[in-house]
Amino acid sequence: MRLQVNGLRINLSDNLLEHIDKRFRFALDRVESRVARVSVRIGDANGKGTGGEKECKVLIKMKSGDDLVLHEKGADLYDLVDRASEKTKRLVSKKIEKKRTLRRQEQGLLSGSFSEEEAE
C-alpha cells in the first residue's frame, strides 16, 4: 500500500507526518493487501491558510478498482488525523464486506435456495 500525504496551504511538521503515517498504516493493517493507494490531503477548511478549522480529505484506491473518498473537519490536526484514519478503516472494511456478501450471493451461498430437509 502506498501512502501519499500532502499539505494544502499548510505546513506539515515531521511529527505530524509521522503521526499520519502511523495512524493510517495501523488502521489499514488488516486490509493492506486489498488497498493500492491512500492519498491524504490536509488543508485549511476556509482555504485562506489563516488558521481555524482544518480539513482532511482521504482518497482510497482499492486494488479491485474501487475509489473511496471521505472528508473530515476539525481544529486540532492530530485529532483530525485520528478521526479520519478510523473512518477510513470503517469505510474500507465495509466495502470489502459488501463485495464479499455480493460474491457469496452470486455463488448462491446466501440465496436461501436449500430444501426444507437441509434446514432440519
N, C-alpha and C positions, 0 to 999 in steps of 0.2 A: 504494500500500500504506500502510495506516495502522498505526503502531506505538504501542502504549499500554504504559506501564511503571508498575507500582505496587509500593510497598514495604509489606509487611505486618509490622507491629510492628518496623520497622527504618527508619531514616532513610537515604535515598539521596542522596549528595552530588552536586553538579553534575558533578564529574569522572566519577563512576560512571555517571550518566545519559547523559553524552556518550559514554562508552565503550560502553554498551549500544546506543545509537543507531547508532554507527559499526559495531560488530560485526554487528548483525543486518541492517542495510542492506547491508553488504558481502557477508554470507553469502547473502542472498537477491536480490542484484542481477540475476543471470541469469534468475530466475524471478519477478521482482517483478510482472510483468503478470498472473500467474496467482494471486497472493495478494491477498486482500481486506484482511485484518487480522491483525496479530500482537499478542498480549497477553502481556506478560512480567510475572510476579509473583515478587518476591524477598522472602523472609522467613526467619525463624529456624526451622530444621527442628524444634526441640523445642517451638516455639510460645510460649516464655516471654519471648523478647526479651532473653535474658541472655548472648548470645554463643554461641560454639561453632559447631556445624555450621549452615550456611545451605542454603536450598533455593531452586531456581529452577524455576518451572512456566511452560511456554510453551504457549499455545493458538494454533494457526494456523487461520484461517478461509480456505479456498480459494475462489476465485471460482466453482468448479464446485459449491460447496455442501458439500464435504467438510470435516470438522473433524479436525485432527491435534493430539495432546497429547503433551508429553514432560515429564519431571521429571529434574532433575539436582541432586545434593547435593555440598557441599564446604565447606571452611573459608574459603578465600580468595574474596572476591566477584568479583574481576576474572577469576580463573581459572575460576570457576563460569560466568560470562557467556561466556567464550571457548568453553568446552566445550558449553554449551547452544546457542550460535549455530551451532557446527559440526554438532551433532546435528540442529538444525533444518534446516540446509542439506541434509544427507543424507536426512532424512525427507521433505522436500518434493520433492526430486529423485526419490527412489524412488517416491513417489506419482504424480508426473507420468509417469514412465516406465511404471509399471504401467498407468495409464489409456491411454497411447499404445499399449502392446502389446495390451491388450484391444480397443481400437478397430481396430487392424490385423487382429486375429483375426476380429472381426465382419465386416470388409470382405473377408475371405478372403485377405489378403495373406500371412498366416503359416500358413494351414491345410494347406499341403502338397498342395494339390489341383492339381498340374500333371502333365502326362503325361510318360512316360519320354523322349519326343522332346525336350521342353523341357529336360530335365536334361542331355542330352548336349551 
